[in-house]
Amino acid sequence: MSEQIVAENDGILCWKGPKMGMTVLTAKPGKLVLTDQRLLFLSNSKGAGLDVPLSAVFRCEAGKKRALVVWHRDGTGAEAAHAFGQQMGMPSRDSWVAEINRLRGAALN
């Protein structure tokens, strides 16, 4: 079965860690894509993207400042977190949280 895009948003900022930073200067701009198999952040900066299999996501929730916050295990098994949004928060944040958690549950079964 081929991978299907479930949701995508352009103009998203990505911060390393579970909170949006105080300024956009600490964020990487790009596009957030959710497929039925993984969460991708396609950065506008070289080498700054993110590719997380949904089976590696262990927590996803609505964070402060209307951010989308995703905790996952990286390639070494270490815990990592990223916050996503725009200056005024993540567009359709609650829908993203619901879809990631639904697909994450399916990936674990």
CNS distance restraints for C-alpha pairs under 8 A (distance, minus, plus):
assign (resid   3 and name CA) (resid  35 and name CA) 6.53 0.50 0.50
assign (resid   3 and name CA) (resid  36 and name CA) 6.27 0.50 0.50
assign (resid   3 and name CA) (resid  37 and name CA) 6.64 0.50 0.50
assign (resid   4 and name CA) (resid  35 and name CA) 5.36 0.50 0.50
assign (resid   4 and name CA) (resid  36 and name CA) 5.64 0.50 0.50
assign (resid   4 and name CA) (resid  37 and name CA) 7.92 0.50 0.50
assign (resid   5 and name CA) (resid  33 and name CA) 7.17 0.50 0.50
assign (resid   5 and name CA) (resid  34 and name CA) 6.02 0.50 0.50
assign (resid   5 and name CA) (resid  35 and name CA) 4.20 0.50 0.50
assign (resid   5 and name CA) (resid  36 and name CA) 6.53 0.50 0.50
assign (resid   6 and name CA) (resid  33 and name CA) 7.76 0.50 0.50
assign (resid   6 and name CA) (resid  34 and name CA) 5.52 0.50 0.50
assign (resid   6 and name CA) (resid  35 and name CA) 5.03 0.50 0.50
assign (resid   6 and name CA) (resid  36 and name CA) 6.37 0.50 0.50
assign (resid   7 and name CA) (resid  33 and name CA) 5.90 0.50 0.50
assign (resid   7 and name CA) (resid  34 and name CA) 5.12 0.50 0.50
assign (resid   7 and name CA) (resid  35 and name CA) 6.95 0.50 0.50
assign (resid   7 and name CA) (resid  96 and name CA) 7.72 0.50 0.50
assign (resid   8 and name CA) (resid  31 and name CA) 7.10 0.50 0.50
assign (resid   8 and name CA) (resid  32 and name CA) 5.51 0.50 0.50
assign (resid   8 and name CA) (resid  33 and name CA) 4.32 0.50 0.50
assign (resid   8 and name CA) (resid  34 and name CA) 6.17 0.50 0.50
assign (resid   9 and name CA) (resid  31 and name CA) 5.67 0.50 0.50
assign (resid   9 and name CA) (resid  32 and name CA) 5.35 0.50 0.50
assign (resid   9 and name CA) (resid  33 and name CA) 6.67 0.50 0.50
assign (resid   9 and name CA) (resid  91 and name CA) 7.97 0.50 0.50
assign (resid  10 and name CA) (resid  30 and name CA) 6.40 0.50 0.50
assign (resid  10 and name CA) (resid  31 and name CA) 4.37 0.50 0.50
assign (resid  10 and name CA) (resid  32 and name CA) 6.57 0.50 0.50
assign (resid  11 and name CA) (resid  29 and name CA) 6.50 0.50 0.50
assign (resid  11 and name CA) (resid  30 and name CA) 5.70 0.50 0.50
assign (resid  11 and name CA) (resid  31 and name CA) 5.98 0.50 0.50
assign (resid  11 and name CA) (resid  86 and name CA) 7.16 0.50 0.50
assign (resid  12 and name CA) (resid  29 and name CA) 5.76 0.50 0.50
assign (resid  12 and name CA) (resid  30 and name CA) 5.39 0.50 0.50
assign (resid  12 and name CA) (resid  31 and name CA) 5.58 0.50 0.50
assign (resid  12 and name CA) (resid  32 and name CA) 6.49 0.50 0.50
assign (resid  12 and name CA) (resid  84 and name CA) 6.58 0.50 0.50
assign (resid  12 and name CA) (resid  85 and name CA) 5.38 0.50 0.50
assign (resid  12 and name CA) (resid  86 and name CA) 5.46 0.50 0.50
assign (resid  12 and name CA) (resid  90 and name CA) 7.69 0.50 0.50
assign (resid  13 and name CA) (resid  24 and name CA) 7.54 0.50 0.50
assign (resid  13 and name CA) (resid  27 and name CA) 5.69 0.50 0.50
assign (resid  13 and name CA) (resid  28 and name CA) 5.45 0.50 0.50
assign (resid  13 and name CA) (resid  29 and name CA) 4.47 0.50 0.50
assign (resid  13 and name CA) (resid  30 and name CA) 6.24 0.50 0.50
assign (resid  13 and name CA) (resid  84 and name CA) 5.62 0.50 0.50
assign (resid  13 and name CA) (resid  85 and name CA) 5.38 0.50 0.50
assign (resid  13 and name CA) (resid  86 and name CA) 5.71 0.50 0.50
assign (resid  14 and name CA) (resid  20 and name CA) 7.88 0.50 0.50
assign (resid  14 and name CA) (resid  27 and name CA) 5.26 0.50 0.50
assign (resid  14 and name CA) (resid  28 and name CA) 5.14 0.50 0.50
assign (resid  14 and name CA) (resid  29 and name CA) 6.39 0.50 0.50
assign (resid  14 and name CA) (resid  30 and name CA) 7.65 0.50 0.50
assign (resid  14 and name CA) (resid  41 and name CA) 7.87 0.50 0.50
assign (resid  14 and name CA) (resid  82 and name CA) 6.66 0.50 0.50
assign (resid  14 and name CA) (resid  83 and name CA) 5.78 0.50 0.50
assign (resid  14 and name CA) (resid  84 and name CA) 4.73 0.50 0.50
assign (resid  14 and name CA) (resid  85 and name CA) 6.88 0.50 0.50
assign (resid  15 and name CA) (resid  19 and name CA) 7.09 0.50 0.50
assign (resid  15 and name CA) (resid  20 and name CA) 5.89 0.50 0.50
assign (resid  15 and name CA) (resid  21 and name CA) 6.65 0.50 0.50
assign (resid  15 and name CA) (resid  26 and name CA) 6.79 0.50 0.50
assign (resid  15 and name CA) (resid  27 and name CA) 4.84 0.50 0.50
assign (resid  15 and name CA) (resid  28 and name CA) 6.68 0.50 0.50
assign (resid  15 and name CA) (resid  82 and name CA) 5.63 0.50 0.50
assign (resid  15 and name CA) (resid  83 and name CA) 5.15 0.50 0.50
assign (resid  15 and name CA) (resid  84 and name CA) 6.46 0.50 0.50
assign (resid  16 and name CA) (resid  27 and name CA) 7.72 0.50 0.50
assign (resid  16 and name CA) (resid  81 and name CA) 6.39 0.50 0.50
assign (resid  16 and name CA) (resid  82 and name CA) 4.76 0.50 0.50
assign (resid  16 and name CA) (resid  83 and name CA) 6.59 0.50 0.50
assign (resid  17 and name CA) (resid  80 and name CA) 7.04 0.50 0.50
assign (resid  17 and name CA) (resid  81 and name CA) 4.68 0.50 0.50
assign (resid  17 and name CA) (resid  82 and name CA) 4.73 0.50 0.50
assign (resid  17 and name CA) (resid  83 and name CA) 6.29 0.50 0.50
assign (resid  18 and name CA) (resid  63 and name CA) 7.70 0.50 0.50
assign (resid  18 and name CA) (resid  69 and name CA) 5.79 0.50 0.50
assign (resid  18 and name CA) (resid  70 and name CA) 7.33 0.50 0.50
assign (resid  18 and name CA) (resid  71 and name CA) 7.63 0.50 0.50
assign (resid  18 and name CA) (resid  81 and name CA) 5.25 0.50 0.50
assign (resid  18 and name CA) (resid  82 and name CA) 5.34 0.50 0.50
assign (resid  18 and name CA) (resid  83 and name CA) 5.29 0.50 0.50
assign (resid  19 and name CA) (resid  63 and name CA) 7.04 0.50 0.50
assign (resid  19 and name CA) (resid  64 and name CA) 6.95 0.50 0.50
assign (resid  19 and name CA) (resid  67 and name CA) 7.36 0.50 0.50
assign (resid  19 and name CA) (resid  69 and name CA) 7.26 0.50 0.50
assign (resid  19 and name CA) (resid  82 and name CA) 7.40 0.50 0.50
assign (resid  19 and name CA) (resid  83 and name CA) 5.43 0.50 0.50
assign (resid  20 and name CA) (resid  64 and name CA) 7.76 0.50 0.50
assign (resid  20 and name CA) (resid  65 and name CA) 7.21 0.50 0.50
assign (resid  20 and name CA) (resid  67 and name CA) 6.65 0.50 0.50
assign (resid  20 and name CA) (resid  83 and name CA) 5.66 0.50 0.50
assign (resid  20 and name CA) (resid  84 and name CA) 7.07 0.50 0.50
assign (resid  20 and name CA) (resid  85 and name CA) 7.61 0.50 0.50
assign (resid  21 and name CA) (resid  26 and name CA) 6.43 0.50 0.50
assign (resid  21 and name CA) (resid  27 and name CA) 7.23 0.50 0.50
assign (resid  23 and name CA) (resid  27 and name CA) 7.67 0.50 0.50
assign (resid  24 and name CA) (resid  28 and name CA) 7.92 0.50 0.50
assign (resid  24 and name CA) (resid  87 and name CA) 7.45 0.50 0.50
assign (resid  28 and name CA) (resid  43 and name CA) 6.52 0.50 0.50
assign (resid  28 and name CA) (resid  44 and name CA) 7.41 0.50 0.50
assign (resid  28 and name CA) (resid  45 and name CA) 7.06 0.50 0.50
assign (resid  28 and name CA) (resid  48 and name CA) 7.36 0.50 0.50
assign (resid  29 and name CA) (resid  43 and name CA) 5.85 0.50 0.50
assign (resid  29 and name CA) (resid  44 and name CA) 5.81 0.50 0.50
assign (resid  29 and name CA) (resid  45 and name CA) 7.45 0.50 0.50
assign (resid  30 and name CA) (resid  41 and name CA) 6.70 0.50 0.50
assign (resid  30 and name CA) (resid  42 and name CA) 5.45 0.50 0.50
assign (resid  30 and name CA) (resid  43 and name CA) 4.16 0.50 0.50
assign (resid  30 and name CA) (resid  44 and name CA) 4.96 0.50 0.50
assign (resid  30 and name CA) (resid  45 and name CA) 7.88 0.50 0.50
assign (resid  31 and name CA) (resid  41 and name CA) 5.69 0.50 0.50
assign (resid  31 and name CA) (resid  42 and name CA) 5.08 0.50 0.50
assign (resid  31 and name CA) (resid  43 and name CA) 6.41 0.50 0.50
assign (resid  31 and name CA) (resid  44 and name CA) 7.96 0.50 0.50
assign (resid  32 and name CA) (resid  39 and name CA) 7.52 0.50 0.50
assign (resid  32 and name CA) (resid  40 and name CA) 5.85 0.50 0.50
assign (resid  32 and name CA) (resid  41 and name CA) 4.59 0.50 0.50
assign (resid  32 and name CA) (resid  42 and name CA) 6.37 0.50 0.50
assign (resid  33 and name CA) (resid  39 and name CA) 5.96 0.50 0.50
assign (resid  33 and name CA) (resid  40 and name CA) 5.03 0.50 0.50
assign (resid  33 and name CA) (resid  41 and name CA) 6.26 0.50 0.50
assign (resid  33 and name CA) (resid  42 and name CA) 7.68 0.50 0.50
assign (resid  34 and name CA) (resid  38 and name CA) 6.15 0.50 0.50
assign (resid  34 and name CA) (resid  39 and name CA) 4.67 0.50 0.50
assign (resid  34 and name CA) (resid  40 and name CA) 6.27 0.50 0.50
assign (resid  34 and name CA) (resid 100 and name CA) 7.64 0.50 0.50
assign (resid  35 and name CA) (resid  39 and name CA) 6.32 0.50 0.50
assign (resid  36 and name CA) (resid 103 and name CA) 6.44 0.50 0.50
assign (resid  37 and name CA) (resid  53 and name CA) 6.03 0.50 0.50
assign (resid  37 and name CA) (resid  54 and name CA) 5.72 0.50 0.50
assign (resid  37 and name CA) (resid 103 and name CA) 7.69 0.50 0.50
assign (resid  37 and name CA) (resid 107 and name CA) 7.33 0.50 0.50
assign (resid  38 and name CA) (resid  51 and name CA) 6.89 0.50 0.50
assign (resid  38 and name CA) (resid  52 and name CA) 5.43 0.50 0.50
assign (resid  38 and name CA) (resid  53 and name CA) 4.16 0.50 0.50
assign (resid  38 and name CA) (resid  54 and name CA) 4.75 0.50 0.50
assign (resid  39 and name CA) (resid  50 and name CA) 7.73 0.50 0.50
assign (resid  39 and name CA) (resid  51 and name CA) 5.98 0.50 0.50
assign (resid  39 and name CA) (resid  52 and name CA) 5.16 0.50 0.50
assign (resid  39 and name CA) (resid  53 and name CA) 6.38 0.50 0.50
assign (resid  39 and name CA) (resid  54 and name CA) 6.57 0.50 0.50
assign (resid  40 and name CA) (resid  49 and name CA) 7.46 0.50 0.50
assign (resid  40 and name CA) (resid  50 and name CA) 5.44 0.50 0.50
assign (resid  40 and name CA) (resid  51 and name CA) 4.65 0.50 0.50
assign (resid  40 and name CA) (resid  52 and name CA) 6.37 0.50 0.50
assign (resid  41 and name CA) (resid  49 and name CA) 5.28 0.50 0.50
assign (resid  41 and name CA) (resid  50 and name CA) 4.81 0.50 0.50
assign (resid  41 and name CA) (resid  51 and name CA) 6.60 0.50 0.50
assign (resid  42 and name CA) (resid  48 and name CA) 7.94 0.50 0.50
assign (resid  42 and name CA) (resid  49 and name CA) 5.09 0.50 0.50
assign (resid  42 and name CA) (resid  50 and name CA) 6.78 0.50 0.50
assign (resid  43 and name CA) (resid  47 and name CA) 7.79 0.50 0.50
assign (resid  43 and name CA) (resid  48 and name CA) 5.73 0.50 0.50
assign (resid  43 and name CA) (resid  49 and name CA) 4.85 0.50 0.50
assign (resid  43 and name CA) (resid  50 and name CA) 7.89 0.50 0.50
assign (resid  44 and name CA) (resid  48 and name CA) 7.95 0.50 0.50
assign (resid  45 and name CA) (resid  49 and name CA) 7.78 0.50 0.50
assign (resid  52 and name CA) (resid  56 and name CA) 6.56 0.50 0.50
assign (resid  52 and name CA) (resid  57 and name CA) 7.33 0.50 0.50
assign (resid  52 and name CA) (resid  72 and name CA) 7.54 0.50 0.50
assign (resid  52 and name CA) (resid  74 and name CA) 7.67 0.50 0.50
assign (resid  53 and name CA) (resid  57 and name CA) 7.11 0.50 0.50
assign (resid  54 and name CA) (resid 100 and name CA) 7.73 0.50 0.50
assign (resid  54 and name CA) (resid 103 and name CA) 7.04 0.50 0.50
assign (resid  54 and name CA) (resid 104 and name CA) 5.16 0.50 0.50
assign (resid  54 and name CA) (resid 107 and name CA) 6.24 0.50 0.50
assign (resid  55 and name CA) (resid 104 and name CA) 6.05 0.50 0.50
assign (resid  55 and name CA) (resid 107 and name CA) 5.34 0.50 0.50
assign (resid  55 and name CA) (resid 108 and name CA) 5.79 0.50 0.50
assign (resid  56 and name CA) (resid  72 and name CA) 5.31 0.50 0.50
assign (resid  56 and name CA) (resid  73 and name CA) 5.30 0.50 0.50
assign (resid  56 and name CA) (resid  74 and name CA) 7.46 0.50 0.50
assign (resid  57 and name CA) (resid  70 and name CA) 7.06 0.50 0.50
assign (resid  57 and name CA) (resid  71 and name CA) 5.91 0.50 0.50
assign (resid  57 and name CA) (resid  72 and name CA) 4.12 0.50 0.50
assign (resid  57 and name CA) (resid  73 and name CA) 6.61 0.50 0.50
assign (resid  57 and name CA) (resid 104 and name CA) 6.72 0.50 0.50
assign (resid  58 and name CA) (resid  71 and name CA) 5.95 0.50 0.50
assign (resid  58 and name CA) (resid  72 and name CA) 5.46 0.50 0.50
assign (resid  58 and name CA) (resid  73 and name CA) 7.64 0.50 0.50
assign (resid  58 and name CA) (resid 104 and name CA) 7.90 0.50 0.50
assign (resid  59 and name CA) (resid  70 and name CA) 5.94 0.50 0.50
assign (resid  59 and name CA) (resid  71 and name CA) 5.07 0.50 0.50
assign (resid  59 and name CA) (resid  72 and name CA) 6.91 0.50 0.50
assign (resid  59 and name CA) (resid 101 and name CA) 7.74 0.50 0.50
assign (resid  60 and name CA) (resid  68 and name CA) 7.45 0.50 0.50
assign (resid  60 and name CA) (resid  69 and name CA) 5.70 0.50 0.50
assign (resid  60 and name CA) (resid  70 and name CA) 4.49 0.50 0.50
assign (resid  60 and name CA) (resid  71 and name CA) 6.25 0.50 0.50
assign (resid  60 and name CA) (resid  97 and name CA) 6.06 0.50 0.50
assign (resid  60 and name CA) (resid 100 and name CA) 7.02 0.50 0.50
assign (resid  60 and name CA) (resid 101 and name CA) 6.51 0.50 0.50
assign (resid  61 and name CA) (resid  68 and name CA) 6.24 0.50 0.50
assign (resid  61 and name CA) (resid  69 and name CA) 5.47 0.50 0.50
assign (resid  61 and name CA) (resid  70 and name CA) 6.74 0.50 0.50
assign (resid  61 and name CA) (resid  97 and name CA) 5.67 0.50 0.50
assign (resid  62 and name CA) (resid  66 and name CA) 6.50 0.50 0.50
assign (resid  62 and name CA) (resid  67 and name CA) 5.93 0.50 0.50
assign (resid  62 and name CA) (resid  68 and name CA) 5.13 0.50 0.50
assign (resid  62 and name CA) (resid  69 and name CA) 6.11 0.50 0.50
assign (resid  62 and name CA) (resid  93 and name CA) 6.87 0.50 0.50
assign (resid  62 and name CA) (resid  94 and name CA) 6.80 0.50 0.50
assign (resid  62 and name CA) (resid  97 and name CA) 6.73 0.50 0.50
assign (resid  63 and name CA) (resid  67 and name CA) 4.82 0.50 0.50
assign (resid  63 and name CA) (resid  68 and name CA) 5.81 0.50 0.50
assign (resid  63 and name CA) (resid  69 and name CA) 5.71 0.50 0.50
assign (resid  63 and name CA) (resid  83 and name CA) 7.88 0.50 0.50
assign (resid  65 and name CA) (resid  88 and name CA) 7.33 0.50 0.50
assign (resid  65 and name CA) (resid  89 and name CA) 5.94 0.50 0.50
assign (resid  66 and name CA) (resid  85 and name CA) 7.53 0.50 0.50
assign (resid  66 and name CA) (resid  88 and name CA) 7.28 0.50 0.50
assign (resid  66 and name CA) (resid  89 and name CA) 4.42 0.50 0.50
assign (resid  66 and name CA) (resid  90 and name CA) 5.95 0.50 0.50
assign (resid  66 and name CA) (resid  93 and name CA) 7.15 0.50 0.50
assign (resid  67 and name CA) (resid  83 and name CA) 6.10 0.50 0.50
assign (resid  67 and name CA) (resid  84 and name CA) 5.66 0.50 0.50
assign (resid  67 and name CA) (resid  85 and name CA) 5.31 0.50 0.50
assign (resid  67 and name CA) (resid  89 and name CA) 5.18 0.50 0.50
assign (resid  67 and name CA) (resid  90 and name CA) 5.26 0.50 0.50
assign (resid  67 and name CA) (resid  93 and name CA) 7.05 0.50 0.50
assign (resid  68 and name CA) (resid  83 and name CA) 5.58 0.50 0.50
assign (resid  68 and name CA) (resid  84 and name CA) 5.08 0.50 0.50
assign (resid  68 and name CA) (resid  85 and name CA) 6.43 0.50 0.50
assign (resid  68 and name CA) (resid  90 and name CA) 6.11 0.50 0.50
assign (resid  68 and name CA) (resid  93 and name CA) 5.95 0.50 0.50
assign (resid  68 and name CA) (resid  96 and name CA) 7.58 0.50 0.50
assign (resid  68 and name CA) (resid  97 and name CA) 7.00 0.50 0.50
assign (resid  69 and name CA) (resid  81 and name CA) 7.07 0.50 0.50
assign (resid  69 and name CA) (resid  82 and name CA) 5.82 0.50 0.50
assign (resid  69 and name CA) (resid  83 and name CA) 4.46 0.50 0.50
assign (resid  69 and name CA) (resid  84 and name CA) 6.41 0.50 0.50
assign (resid  70 and name CA) (resid  81 and name CA) 5.58 0.50 0.50
assign (resid  70 and name CA) (resid  82 and name CA) 5.50 0.50 0.50
assign (resid  70 and name CA) (resid  83 and name CA) 6.52 0.50 0.50
assign (resid  71 and name CA) (resid  79 and name CA) 7.02 0.50 0.50
assign (resid  71 and name CA) (resid  80 and name CA) 5.72 0.50 0.50
assign (resid  71 and name CA) (resid  81 and name CA) 4.27 0.50 0.50
assign (resid  71 and name CA) (resid  82 and name CA) 6.65 0.50 0.50
assign (resid  72 and name CA) (resid  79 and name CA) 5.79 0.50 0.50
assign (resid  72 and name CA) (resid  80 and name CA) 5.43 0.50 0.50
assign (resid  72 and name CA) (resid  81 and name CA) 6.21 0.50 0.50
assign (resid  73 and name CA) (resid  77 and name CA) 5.06 0.50 0.50
assign (resid  73 and name CA) (resid  78 and name CA) 5.30 0.50 0.50
assign (resid  73 and name CA) (resid  79 and name CA) 4.60 0.50 0.50
assign (resid  73 and name CA) (resid  80 and name CA) 5.89 0.50 0.50
assign (resid  74 and name CA) (resid  78 and name CA) 5.53 0.50 0.50
assign (resid  74 and name CA) (resid  79 and name CA) 6.38 0.50 0.50
assign (resid  74 and name CA) (resid  80 and name CA) 6.42 0.50 0.50
assign (resid  84 and name CA) (resid  89 and name CA) 7.94 0.50 0.50
assign (resid  84 and name CA) (resid  90 and name CA) 6.44 0.50 0.50
assign (resid  85 and name CA) (resid  89 and name CA) 4.76 0.50 0.50
assign (resid  85 and name CA) (resid  90 and name CA) 3.81 0.50 0.50
assign (resid  85 and name CA) (resid  91 and name CA) 7.03 0.50 0.50
assign (resid  86 and name CA) (resid  90 and name CA) 5.62 0.50 0.50
assign (resid  86 and name CA) (resid  91 and name CA) 7.57 0.50 0.50
assign (resid  89 and name CA) (resid  93 and name CA) 7.84 0.50 0.50
assign (resid  92 and name CA) (resid  96 and name CA) 6.40 0.50 0.50
assign (resid  93 and name CA) (resid  97 and name CA) 6.25 0.50 0.50
assign (resid  94 and name CA) (resid  98 and name CA) 6.19 0.50 0.50
assign (resid  95 and name CA) (resid  99 and name CA) 6.11 0.50 0.50
assign (resid  96 and name CA) (resid 100 and name CA) 6.00 0.50 0.50
assign (resid  97 and name CA) (resid 101 and name CA) 6.10 0.50 0.50
assign (resid  98 and name CA) (resid 102 and name CA) 6.05 0.50 0.50
assign (resid  99 and name CA) (resid 103 and name CA) 6.02 0.50 0.50
assign (resid 100 and name CA) (resid 104 and name CA) 5.79 0.50 0.50
assign (resid 101 and name CA) (resid 105 and name CA) 6.14 0.50 0.50
assign (resid 102 and name CA) (resid 106 and name CA) 6.46 0.50 0.50
assign (resid 103 and name CA) (resid 107 and name CA) 6.09 0.50 0.50
assign (resid 104 and name CA) (resid 108 and name CA) 6.37 0.50 0.50
assign (resid 105 and name CA) (resid 109 and name CA) 6.59 0.50 0.50
